[in-house]
């Protein structure tokens, strides 16, 4: 019997991401990719922002089932002559939630050796899961050379988005939907759809939410899959189609 892989869908919710995550724990067959907001975007004191940030990490980890993967893209801050490690904040919140770290990658924002004022010249990409594992037989780069396509200044960038989505595809074959709280203009949503996943984005700003509903990355920003990866991807989509038809 021929089985047609399902067409990936996209839903963008204009609303508060923390409230949505709290109302939707352990979303079935889901993984998550997020870039949590800076203190300047929250408009609160640094102390309150730290509390909200920790809550956001915990809610994000709680929004996926045990086999799901949560990937966070974060850039540290330089504030009043001190360094604020958002990567460290994510790691601390995940440890309190009892969710292990699978890997920690760096994404270059500038070429190595260049001086960058105001913010670090690299960002962090961190993956966590209760049950999924990083298969050492399938190696991937620990340092990504650039951000890729950047739809706006606060975007994750296409290279990190695809690194996250492609890892989820390998490590969590049960995943059929990617959650993207704080989705901005929709970089993660587009990357997820390009890889055959349905996607749910949550964005509080209406104009950004409207754009995220239809945003598509340029074709040259989409990494090509190898032949074996294309075969594995097709098999994953067929499994998802059979499970959908059986339910």
C-alpha positions in Angstrom: 0.0 0.0 0.0 1.3 3.4 -1.0 1.3 5.9 1.8 1.5 9.6 1.1 3.5 11.5 3.8 1.4 14.2 5.5 1.8 17.8 4.5 3.4 19.7 7.3 1.2 22.4 8.9 1.9 25.7 10.6 0.0 27.4 13.4 1.0 30.7 14.9 -0.7 31.8 18.1 -0.6 35.5 19.0 -0.3 35.4 22.8 1.9 35.0 25.8 4.3 32.1 25.3 4.7 31.3 29.0 1.0 31.0 29.5 0.7 28.8 26.5 3.5 26.5 27.6 2.0 26.3 31.1 -1.4 25.3 29.6 0.1 22.6 27.3 2.5 20.3 29.2 3.9 17.2 27.5 2.5 18.1 24.1 2.2 14.8 22.2 4.9 13.9 19.6 6.5 17.4 20.1 10.0 18.8 20.4 10.9 22.4 21.0 13.3 25.1 19.6 13.4 28.5 21.3 15.4 31.6 21.8 14.4 33.2 25.1 14.1 37.0 25.3 16.8 39.3 26.7 16.2 41.6 29.7 15.9 44.6 27.2 13.0 42.8 25.5 11.1 42.0 28.7 11.1 45.5 30.1 11.7 44.5 33.7 14.4 44.6 36.3 17.3 42.2 35.8 16.2 40.2 38.9 12.7 39.8 37.6 14.0 38.9 34.2 16.2 36.2 35.6 13.1 34.7 37.4 11.1 34.8 34.2 14.0 33.3 32.2 14.3 30.3 34.6 10.5 29.8 34.5 10.6 29.9 30.6 13.3 27.2 30.5 11.4 25.0 33.0 8.1 25.4 31.1 9.8 24.7 27.8 11.3 21.5 29.1 7.9 20.5 30.6 6.1 21.2 27.3 7.6 18.2 25.5 7.2 14.4 26.3 10.2 12.4 27.6 11.4 11.4 24.1 11.2 15.0 22.9 14.2 17.3 22.5 14.4 21.0 23.6 17.0 23.2 21.9 17.8 26.7 23.1 19.6 29.4 21.1 21.0 32.1 23.4 23.5 35.0 23.3 25.2 36.1 26.5 24.9 39.7 27.6 27.5 42.3 28.5 25.8 44.6 31.0 27.3 47.3 33.3 30.8 45.9 32.8 29.8 42.4 33.7 29.1 39.2 31.7 25.7 37.6 32.0 25.8 34.0 30.9 22.4 33.1 29.4 23.9 29.6 28.6 24.7 29.2 32.2 21.1 30.2 33.2 19.7 27.6 30.8 22.0 24.9 32.2 21.1 25.8 35.8 17.3 25.7 35.1 17.6 22.4 33.2 19.6 20.9 36.0 16.9 21.9 38.5 14.3 20.3 36.2 16.3 17.1 36.0 16.7 17.2 32.2 20.2 16.2 31.0 22.3 18.2 28.5 22.9 16.3 25.2 25.3 18.8 23.6 26.4 22.4 23.7 27.5 24.1 20.4 28.7 27.6 19.5 27.5 29.7 16.6 29.8 32.4 15.3 28.2 35.8 15.0 31.5 37.3 13.7 34.6 35.8 12.2 37.0 34.5 14.8 39.5 37.2 15.9 37.2 40.1 15.2 36.3 42.5 18.1 32.6 42.9 18.8 31.4 45.7 21.1 28.2 45.5 23.1 27.5 41.7 22.8 29.6 38.5 22.4 30.7 37.5 18.9 29.2 34.0 19.4 25.9 32.4 20.5 25.1 29.2 22.3 23.0 26.3 21.0 22.1 23.7 23.7 20.1 20.6 23.4 18.3 18.7 26.3 16.1 15.6 26.6 15.0 13.2 29.2 15.2 10.1 27.0 16.7 11.0 23.6 20.5 10.5 23.2 23.2 12.1 21.0 24.4 9.2 18.8 28.2 9.5 18.7 28.2 7.7 15.4 26.5 10.6 13.7 28.9 13.5 14.3 28.0 17.1 13.7 30.1 20.3 14.1 30.5 21.8 17.6 31.1 25.3 16.1 28.9 26.7 13.4 30.8 29.2 11.2 28.0 31.8 10.9 24.4 32.6 11.6 23.1 31.9 8.1 20.0 33.9 6.9 18.9 36.5 9.4 15.3 37.7 8.9 15.8 40.3 11.7 18.4 41.3 14.3 16.9 39.1 17.0 16.6 36.0 14.8 18.1 32.7 15.6 19.5 32.5 12.1 18.9 29.7 9.6 22.1 27.8 10.3 21.3 27.2 14.0 17.6 26.6 13.2 18.4 23.8 10.8 21.1 22.4 13.2 18.4 22.1 15.9 15.7 20.7 13.6 18.0 18.2 11.9 19.2 16.9 15.3 15.6 16.5 16.4 14.9 14.5 13.2 17.7 12.1 14.1 17.4 11.8 17.9 13.6 11.9 18.3 11.9 9.9 15.5 8.7 10.1 17.4 8.5 13.9 17.0 6.1 15.2 14.4 5.6 18.8 15.6 8.1 21.5 16.5 7.1 24.0 19.2 8.6 27.5 18.8 7.7 29.8 21.8 8.9 33.4 21.2 8.9 32.5 17.5 9.6 36.1 16.2 9.3 36.2 12.4 9.3 32.4 12.0 12.8 31.2 11.2 12.3 28.0 13.2 8.8 27.5 11.8 10.1 27.6 8.2 13.0 25.3 9.0 10.7 22.8 10.6 8.2 22.8 7.7 11.1 22.4 5.2 12.1 19.2 7.0 8.6 17.8 7.0 7.6 18.8 10.6 4.4 20.6 11.5 5.1 23.7 13.6 3.4 25.7 16.3 4.7 29.2 17.0 3.8 31.5 19.8 4.5 35.2 19.5 3.1 38.1 21.5 3.6 40.9 19.0 0.8 40.7 16.4 2.8 42.1 13.4 5.5 39.5 13.9 3.0 36.7 14.5 1.2 37.6 11.2 4.5 37.5 9.3 5.6 34.3 11.0 2.5 32.6 9.7 3.8 32.8 6.1 7.5 33.4 6.4 9.8 31.2 4.3 13.6 31.0 4.3 15.3 31.4 1.0 16.1 28.2 -0.9 19.9 28.8 -0.6 19.6 29.0 3.2 18.3 25.4 3.4 21.1 22.8 3.9 20.9 19.8 1.6 20.4 16.3 3.1 22.6 13.4 2.1 21.1 10.5 0.3 20.9 8.4 3.5 19.4 11.4 5.4 16.8 11.8 2.6 15.9 8.0 2.9 15.7 8.3 6.7 13.5 11.4 6.4 11.2 9.7 3.9 10.8 6.7 6.2 10.1 9.0 9.2 7.3 10.7 7.2 5.8 7.4 6.1 5.7 6.2 9.7 4.0 9.4 10.7 1.5 9.0 7.9 0.7 5.4 8.9 0.2 6.5 12.5 -2.1 9.3 11.4 -4.2 7.0 9.2 -4.4 4.4 12.0 -5.6 6.8 14.6 
